[in-house]
Amino acid sequence: MVMRDGSPVAAIVAQSSLTFFIGLVNGVSFAAYAEMFRARYRYSGIAMSNNVTNMALGGTAPFIATLLISTTDNNLAPAGYLIATALMTFIATFFLKETRGKELEL
């Protein structure tokens, strides 16, 4: 919607805001990944989990967004997809083990 309005300043602000929030998510997720995997499997575990998730959810996002818009005739319908994936992530955080004060496994 910001891009459609044609204001370059609004587009830059919108993209900068998006980049800021993506940075917040990525910073936390990679720290959590490092605590989830043993050192021997850490590199492969982080690479597989991050890339498969990006492929499955990020790669299909344009298709799902288009499908949602055409099905509902609402341009804001893809926001529901984003909210659903955010809720899944939020629920998953309750299943992570706390590692504070513990030596990470080798």
Residue frames relative to the residue before (quaternion, step in Angstrom):
aa qw qx qy qz dx dy dz
M 1.0000 0.0000 0.0000 0.0000 0.00 0.00 0.00
V 0.6375 0.5177 -0.3303 0.4653 3.57 1.06 -0.73
M 0.6550 0.5160 -0.3134 0.4544 3.57 0.97 -0.84
R 0.6370 0.5523 -0.3219 0.4308 3.59 1.04 -0.77
D 0.6414 0.5519 -0.3282 0.4199 3.59 1.07 -0.69
G 0.4327 -0.7606 0.4066 0.2625 3.60 1.22 -0.31
S 0.5278 0.6228 -0.4296 0.3859 3.61 1.19 0.18
P 0.3843 -0.7427 0.4944 0.2375 3.62 -0.52 1.10
V 0.6330 0.5347 -0.3375 0.4467 3.60 0.99 -0.74
A 0.6609 0.4964 -0.3061 0.4722 3.59 0.93 -0.88
A 0.6366 0.5243 -0.3267 0.4617 3.59 1.02 -0.78
I 0.6595 0.4983 -0.3086 0.4707 3.60 0.95 -0.83
V 0.6477 0.5060 -0.3195 0.4716 3.58 0.96 -0.82
A 0.6550 0.5136 -0.3112 0.4586 3.59 0.95 -0.87
Q 0.6813 0.4748 -0.2891 0.4762 3.60 0.89 -0.90
S 0.6394 0.5173 -0.3277 0.4649 3.59 1.01 -0.73
S 0.6334 0.5192 -0.3247 0.4731 3.58 1.02 -0.78
L 0.6497 0.5128 -0.3112 0.4670 3.57 0.94 -0.89
T 0.6552 0.5121 -0.3055 0.4639 3.58 0.93 -0.88
F 0.6215 0.5422 -0.3358 0.4549 3.58 1.01 -0.77
F 0.7152 0.4486 -0.2652 0.4658 3.59 0.82 -0.96
I 0.6050 0.5251 -0.3572 0.4803 3.59 1.09 -0.59
G 0.6301 0.5324 -0.3246 0.4627 3.59 1.03 -0.73
L 0.6291 0.5272 -0.3294 0.4667 3.58 1.02 -0.77
V 0.6788 0.4890 -0.2893 0.4652 3.57 0.89 -0.94
N 0.6895 0.4822 -0.2951 0.4529 3.59 0.83 -0.93
G 0.6259 0.5454 -0.3472 0.4362 3.60 0.97 -0.71
V 0.6925 0.4571 -0.2660 0.4906 3.54 0.93 -0.90
S 0.6731 0.5191 -0.3232 0.4159 3.59 0.85 -0.89
F 0.6907 0.4700 -0.3075 0.4554 3.61 0.87 -0.79
A 0.5974 0.5291 -0.3628 0.4811 3.58 1.13 -0.51
A 0.6544 0.4967 -0.3078 0.4799 3.58 1.01 -0.80
Y 0.6209 0.5424 -0.3432 0.4501 3.60 0.98 -0.79
A 0.6534 0.5282 -0.3198 0.4380 3.57 0.90 -0.90
E 0.6934 0.4603 -0.2782 0.4795 3.59 1.05 -0.66
M 0.6469 0.5564 -0.3178 0.4133 3.59 1.16 -0.48
F 0.7697 0.3510 -0.1744 0.5039 3.58 1.08 -0.66
R 0.5039 -0.6049 0.5177 0.3349 3.55 -1.16 0.61
A 0.6574 -0.5451 0.3448 0.3896 3.57 -1.13 0.64
R 0.6372 0.5531 -0.3361 0.4184 3.59 0.98 -0.79
Y 0.7845 0.3007 -0.1433 0.5232 3.60 1.05 -0.75
R 0.3896 0.7821 -0.4384 0.2105 3.56 1.29 -0.12
Y 0.6848 0.4889 -0.3080 0.4440 3.60 0.74 -0.98
S 0.6956 0.4574 -0.2758 0.4804 3.59 0.84 -0.96
G 0.6469 0.5352 -0.3205 0.4386 3.57 0.98 -0.80
I 0.6639 0.4814 -0.3020 0.4861 3.56 0.95 -0.86
A 0.6640 0.5123 -0.3132 0.4456 3.59 0.88 -0.91
M 0.6909 0.4765 -0.2884 0.4609 3.59 0.85 -0.93
S 0.7046 0.4683 -0.2950 0.4441 3.59 0.73 -0.98
N 0.6773 0.4853 -0.3019 0.4633 3.58 0.91 -0.82
N 0.7279 0.4486 -0.2605 0.4484 3.59 0.78 -0.97
V 0.6407 0.5034 -0.3415 0.4684 3.61 0.99 -0.69
T 0.6431 0.5091 -0.3228 0.4724 3.58 1.01 -0.77
N 0.6549 0.5001 -0.3153 0.4707 3.60 0.92 -0.84
M 0.6537 0.5107 -0.3122 0.4630 3.56 1.01 -0.81
A 0.7203 0.4661 -0.2600 0.4431 3.58 0.79 -1.01
L 0.7805 0.3206 -0.1771 0.5067 3.59 0.84 -0.93
G 0.7097 0.4495 -0.2679 0.4717 3.58 0.90 -0.88
G 0.6701 0.5145 -0.3002 0.4428 3.56 1.00 -0.80
T 0.7284 0.4039 -0.2368 0.5003 3.56 1.06 -0.66
A 0.4352 0.7371 -0.4370 0.2761 3.60 1.25 -0.20
P 0.6664 0.4823 -0.3470 0.4504 3.69 0.80 -0.76
F 0.6397 0.5178 -0.3248 0.4660 3.58 1.02 -0.79
I 0.6789 0.4844 -0.2887 0.4702 3.57 0.88 -0.96
A 0.6368 0.5235 -0.3320 0.4585 3.60 0.97 -0.79
T 0.6618 0.4933 -0.3015 0.4773 3.58 0.94 -0.86
L 0.6437 0.5211 -0.3125 0.4652 3.56 0.99 -0.84
L 0.6657 0.5042 -0.3039 0.4585 3.58 0.92 -0.89
I 0.6578 0.5028 -0.3114 0.4664 3.57 0.95 -0.85
S 0.6975 0.4648 -0.2887 0.4627 3.60 0.86 -0.90
T 0.6588 0.5117 -0.3110 0.4555 3.60 1.09 -0.66
T 0.7915 0.3343 -0.1553 0.4875 3.56 0.89 -0.94
D 0.2920 -0.7623 0.5079 0.2751 3.61 1.23 -0.42
N 0.5659 0.5480 -0.3892 0.4775 3.55 1.13 0.73
N 0.3815 -0.7555 0.4876 0.2142 3.60 -0.60 1.12
L 0.6658 0.4925 -0.3046 0.4705 3.60 1.21 -0.31
A 0.3932 0.7508 -0.4582 0.2678 3.61 1.25 0.01
P 0.6212 0.5422 -0.3743 0.4243 3.68 0.93 -0.60
A 0.5372 0.6099 -0.4104 0.4135 3.60 1.18 -0.38
G 0.6052 0.5558 -0.3452 0.4534 3.58 1.12 -0.63
Y 0.6234 0.5255 -0.3258 0.4787 3.58 1.09 -0.75
L 0.6535 0.5036 -0.3058 0.4752 3.57 0.96 -0.84
I 0.6527 0.5035 -0.3096 0.4739 3.58 0.96 -0.84
A 0.6447 0.5251 -0.3237 0.4515 3.62 0.96 -0.82
T 0.6802 0.4662 -0.2995 0.4799 3.60 0.91 -0.84
A 0.6213 0.5290 -0.3389 0.4683 3.59 1.09 -0.67
L 0.6450 0.5121 -0.3196 0.4686 3.60 1.01 -0.75
M 0.6258 0.5240 -0.3390 0.4678 3.60 1.02 -0.75
T 0.6521 0.5068 -0.3067 0.4732 3.56 0.99 -0.84
F 0.6424 0.5264 -0.3163 0.4584 3.56 0.96 -0.87
I 0.6625 0.4913 -0.3027 0.4776 3.60 0.92 -0.86
A 0.6489 0.5352 -0.3201 0.4360 3.59 0.97 -0.83
T 0.6005 0.5854 -0.3687 0.4009 3.60 1.06 -0.60
F 0.6173 0.5561 -0.3486 0.4337 3.59 1.13 -0.49
F 0.6794 0.4797 -0.2826 0.4778 3.59 1.25 -0.31
L 0.5056 0.6343 -0.4322 0.3940 3.60 1.27 0.06
K 0.4214 -0.6896 0.5289 0.2592 3.54 -1.08 0.75
E 0.4249 -0.6749 0.5405 0.2681 3.56 -1.06 0.77
T 0.1128 -0.8182 0.5630 0.0303 3.59 -0.80 1.01
R 0.3648 0.7414 -0.4976 0.2639 3.59 1.20 0.17
G 0.8229 0.2070 -0.1803 0.4975 3.54 -0.91 0.98
K 0.6432 0.4915 -0.3260 0.4883 3.60 1.26 0.00
E 0.4938 -0.6272 0.5147 0.3129 3.52 -1.18 0.62
L 0.4194 -0.6917 0.5180 0.2783 3.58 -0.84 0.93
E 0.5101 -0.6807 0.4442 0.2812 3.54 -0.96 0.95
L 0.3097 -0.7198 0.5878 0.2011 3.51 -1.15 0.70
